[in-house]
Every structure is written in C-alpha cells, then in structure tokens.
Amino acid sequence: MFTGIVEEVGEVADVRQSDDVVVLTVRGHRVADVAHGDSIAVNGCCLTVVDPDRAGAADGLIRLELVPETLKRTSLGAVGAGSTVNLERAVPAGGRLDGHIVQGHVDGIATLLGREPGERSDELRFSLPAELSRYVVEKGSIAVDGVSLTVAAVYPDGFGVALIPTTLSDTTLGVRRPGDTVNLEVDVIAKYVERMTAGYLHDRAQHATDGPDTGSGQEGAGR
C-alpha cells in the first residue's frame, strides 16, 4: 500500500506499445532503488516494475507495463514523453503512515474545474463521478493523482481541496490547469464500511416497509 505522500515528481521518458500492453518508462532518482517486481504508484496508480536487469537504475529509468484495464480506468493513457508524474514507492511494513491508507487502486477520473491562487496556497475544485460522491465527505481523505489530501468542501458536482505551498511545489498539482484530468481514489475505509453494513441497512429498510411483526391473531387472543 501507499500513503499518498509523493516522494518525487518524475518524468515520462518513453511510451511504447507492445501488442495490447503499453510499456511506460519513467525517470525518477529518489525512487530509483526499486527492484523488478516492486510496486510503485504513478499518479496514484499502483504499477509493477518490470525490469529484471534494472540496467537503467543508474540513470533513474524505471520500466512499467500498462494493460488495457489500467488504461481504461485511469488517466495514464493520456501521458506521453515529457509528461510529469507523481511517484511514490510502496510503504514498508512498520513505516510511517504520514498521509492515509492508499491502495493505488484508482476509483475514477476527475477533471480540474478551477483553481483560486492565494498568496502562497491554492484552492482547487474538481469534478466528482456520481458513483463516488457517497464516499467523499468534508474533512475526509481523498487521493488525487496519488496525493493524500483533505476534502475542504463538497459540492453537488464535485469537491474542493486547499493546497499548502509544499504540495504545490513537490507534486504535479502545482501545475495542473482547468480541464486537466486526474486519478481519484476514495477512502477505502468508507468502502469497507458500506460493504459491511449493506445487509443490515437492507434488513432495516425491509422491516420498515413490511411494518412491525404483531404476531398471529391466535397468539393475541391467548393473552
């Protein structure tokens, strides 16, 4: 898993099609110690390092593979050579959880609707797919392109976040412009709570529809 604390803004060095797989090569120096088979989050999407020889480690090159499912469900299909991406290695067991629990499993794609620059901070407003809206609450956590953020406001058509100077300078969110697309991952705890309480809520709704059980007439007559 990840924490949503971006370690480095990397650069896409190459994008190459190989049958139905896209081979993505990114350059990142702080995260270049990953090995073949390791997980790394690229703009919030968990990908596997596919470089048995790691010959490119010295120059920071990391090779990854994108299958059609990944391209369909994330914004990575739009990146090209020269694009900047947020990079984070998987958190080690016992490591510090400085952001929140991030799986690297993208739930949806959103669009940056607008940004209001401040003297040192910015407020950004994003669209929100309808099927994800129930998981997003004010002061809750959300990952935007792999960046762990606190939801500052919830709107009928989206949500807002406030970015501190460090987030603006150390992630790609500092240069995103209205119209750009980003990957979203909602809080996994909210999804598990929904799943575990679904049966209970269904039973309550069914009970309210059927009305209280008053028992049979025979039992009532015997009281």
VMD Tcl script that draws the C-alpha trace (Angstrom):
set ca {
  {0.00 0.00 0.00}
  {0.92 3.67 -0.15}
  {0.41 6.76 1.98}
  {-0.30 9.45 -0.60}
  {2.89 11.31 0.30}
  {4.56 11.89 -3.06}
  {8.30 11.22 -2.94}
  {9.23 12.73 -6.26}
  {7.87 14.29 -9.43}
  {9.23 12.12 -12.21}
  {9.22 12.48 -15.97}
  {7.89 10.12 -18.59}
  {10.88 9.17 -20.76}
  {9.14 6.86 -23.20}
  {5.75 5.32 -24.03}
  {5.82 2.27 -26.28}
  {3.03 -0.03 -27.47}
  {3.75 -3.77 -27.38}
  {0.72 -5.72 -28.60}
  {-2.03 -4.92 -26.08}
  {0.43 -3.69 -23.43}
  {1.86 -0.18 -23.12}
  {5.41 -0.08 -21.76}
  {5.85 3.10 -19.75}
  {9.35 4.29 -18.86}
  {9.64 6.98 -16.21}
  {12.68 8.69 -14.78}
  {12.88 9.17 -11.03}
  {16.06 9.45 -8.98}
  {14.75 9.31 -5.40}
  {12.70 6.21 -6.13}
  {15.20 4.55 -8.48}
  {16.14 1.86 -5.94}
  {13.00 -0.15 -6.75}
  {13.63 -3.68 -7.99}
  {11.94 -5.94 -10.52}
  {8.51 -6.89 -9.18}
  {8.26 -3.96 -6.75}
  {5.19 -1.73 -6.65}
  {5.30 1.97 -7.36}
  {2.44 4.47 -7.58}
  {2.43 6.61 -10.71}
  {-0.12 9.42 -10.42}
  {-1.80 7.30 -7.78}
  {-1.98 4.12 -9.85}
  {-0.17 1.08 -8.44}
  {2.12 -0.37 -11.13}
  {4.69 -3.16 -11.12}
  {8.32 -2.61 -12.03}
  {9.18 -4.87 -14.99}
  {12.93 -4.58 -15.42}
  {14.76 -7.80 -14.41}
  {18.20 -6.34 -15.12}
  {17.49 -2.85 -13.75}
  {20.14 -1.62 -16.17}
  {18.55 1.79 -16.10}
  {18.88 2.21 -12.33}
  {21.94 4.43 -12.68}
  {20.07 6.97 -14.81}
  {16.83 6.59 -12.86}
  {14.85 4.85 -15.61}
  {12.01 2.61 -14.40}
  {10.01 0.40 -16.78}
  {6.36 -0.40 -16.10}
  {3.54 -2.06 -18.02}
  {0.00 -0.81 -18.54}
  {-2.70 -3.27 -19.58}
  {-6.00 -2.23 -21.25}
  {-7.83 -2.32 -17.89}
  {-5.39 0.23 -16.45}
  {-5.66 2.47 -19.49}
  {-9.45 2.34 -19.33}
  {-9.77 3.17 -15.65}
  {-7.02 5.78 -15.20}
  {-5.73 8.92 -16.87}
  {-2.36 7.32 -17.66}
  {-3.42 6.72 -21.25}
  {-3.05 10.45 -21.81}
  {0.58 10.76 -20.69}
  {3.40 11.00 -23.20}
  {7.13 11.58 -23.31}
  {7.89 14.68 -21.26}
  {4.82 14.43 -19.03}
  {5.42 14.83 -15.32}
  {4.02 12.26 -12.89}
  {3.83 11.81 -9.13}
  {5.90 8.87 -7.84}
  {5.71 7.01 -4.54}
  {7.22 3.69 -3.53}
  {5.14 1.22 -1.52}
  {5.34 1.90 2.22}
  {7.43 -0.71 4.09}
  {5.90 -2.67 6.97}
  {6.49 -0.59 10.07}
  {6.91 2.58 8.04}
  {5.27 5.87 8.97}
  {1.75 6.43 7.67}
  {2.02 10.18 7.16}
  {-0.94 10.55 4.77}
  {-3.75 7.99 4.77}
  {-4.23 4.42 3.56}
  {-3.89 4.48 -0.23}
  {-4.07 1.26 -2.23}
  {-3.15 2.63 -5.62}
  {-6.43 1.30 -7.00}
  {-7.93 4.17 -8.96}
  {-11.69 4.54 -8.44}
  {-12.35 7.12 -11.13}
  {-11.16 10.04 -13.21}
  {-11.99 13.65 -12.41}
  {-11.46 16.99 -14.13}
  {-9.95 20.08 -12.55}
  {-12.77 22.61 -12.79}
  {-10.98 25.63 -11.41}
  {-8.29 26.95 -9.10}
  {-8.09 30.07 -6.96}
  {-4.49 31.08 -6.25}
  {-3.71 32.66 -2.92}
  {-0.55 34.40 -1.81}
  {1.12 31.05 -1.06}
  {-1.66 28.46 -1.21}
  {-4.21 27.46 -3.84}
  {-7.78 26.20 -3.65}
  {-8.71 23.65 -6.32}
  {-12.13 22.39 -7.33}
  {-12.58 19.02 -9.04}
  {-15.50 17.21 -10.61}
  {-16.67 14.02 -8.92}
  {-18.19 10.96 -10.60}
  {-21.69 10.42 -9.24}
  {-20.92 6.85 -8.16}
  {-18.13 8.10 -5.87}
  {-19.91 11.03 -4.26}
  {-21.19 9.00 -1.28}
  {-17.60 8.25 -0.23}
  {-16.44 11.88 -0.18}
  {-17.15 13.91 2.95}
  {-15.91 17.24 4.24}
  {-12.69 16.82 6.23}
  {-12.35 13.26 4.91}
  {-9.38 11.92 2.96}
  {-9.03 11.50 -0.79}
  {-6.10 10.77 -3.11}
  {-5.83 13.00 -6.19}
  {-3.19 11.78 -8.65}
  {-1.70 9.91 -5.71}
  {-1.57 12.93 -3.39}
  {-3.20 12.47 0.02}
  {-5.50 15.45 0.55}
  {-8.18 16.57 2.98}
  {-11.54 17.41 1.44}
  {-12.18 21.08 2.22}
  {-15.67 21.29 0.69}
  {-18.23 19.12 -1.04}
  {-20.41 20.49 -3.86}
  {-23.31 18.98 -5.81}
  {-20.99 18.43 -8.76}
  {-17.61 17.96 -7.10}
  {-15.30 18.74 -4.20}
  {-12.65 21.24 -3.21}
  {-9.21 20.99 -1.61}
  {-6.72 23.52 -0.28}
  {-3.06 23.00 -1.17}
  {-0.20 24.11 1.03}
  {2.98 25.51 -0.54}
  {4.82 22.17 -0.19}
  {2.11 20.31 -2.12}
  {2.21 22.96 -4.84}
  {5.98 22.71 -5.23}
  {6.50 18.96 -4.68}
  {3.64 17.44 -6.73}
  {2.14 17.85 -10.17}
  {-0.94 19.52 -8.66}
  {1.02 22.75 -8.60}
  {0.94 22.94 -12.41}
  {-2.42 21.36 -13.20}
  {-4.78 23.64 -15.13}
  {-8.58 23.66 -15.52}
  {-9.54 20.92 -17.94}
  {-6.74 18.56 -16.88}
  {-7.79 15.08 -15.76}
  {-6.64 13.40 -12.56}
  {-6.96 10.00 -10.91}
  {-9.13 9.67 -7.81}
  {-9.02 7.10 -5.05}
  {-11.59 7.47 -2.29}
  {-11.02 6.37 1.28}
  {-11.01 2.56 1.31}
  {-12.34 2.53 4.89}
  {-15.57 4.16 3.66}
  {-15.97 1.43 1.03}
  {-15.49 -1.35 3.56}
  {-17.96 0.24 5.99}
  {-20.53 0.45 3.21}
  {-19.99 -3.18 2.27}
  {-20.23 -4.48 5.82}
  {-23.36 -2.50 6.70}
  {-25.20 -3.14 3.42}
  {-27.06 -6.20 4.72}
  {-28.01 -4.50 7.96}
  {-29.35 -1.43 6.21}
  {-31.26 -3.62 3.74}
  {-32.91 -5.54 6.61}
  {-33.90 -2.30 8.34}
  {-35.39 -0.90 5.15}
  {-37.29 -4.14 4.54}
  {-38.62 -4.14 8.10}
  {-39.81 -0.55 7.74}
  {-41.61 -1.46 4.51}
  {-43.30 -4.57 5.90}
  {-44.24 -2.99 9.21}
  {-43.70 -4.40 12.71}
  {-44.44 -8.07 13.34}
  {-47.58 -8.08 15.55}
  {-47.79 -11.86 15.71}
  {-50.74 -14.09 14.78}
  {-54.29 -13.46 15.86}
  {-54.36 -16.71 17.84}
  {-51.39 -15.63 19.96}
  {-53.01 -12.28 20.62}
  {-56.26 -13.91 21.73}
  {-54.49 -16.03 24.28}
  {-53.03 -13.07 26.18}
}
mol new
graphics top color blue
foreach p $ca { graphics top sphere $p radius 0.5 }
foreach p [lrange $ca 0 end-1] q [lrange $ca 1 end] { graphics top cylinder $p $q radius 0.2 }
display resetview
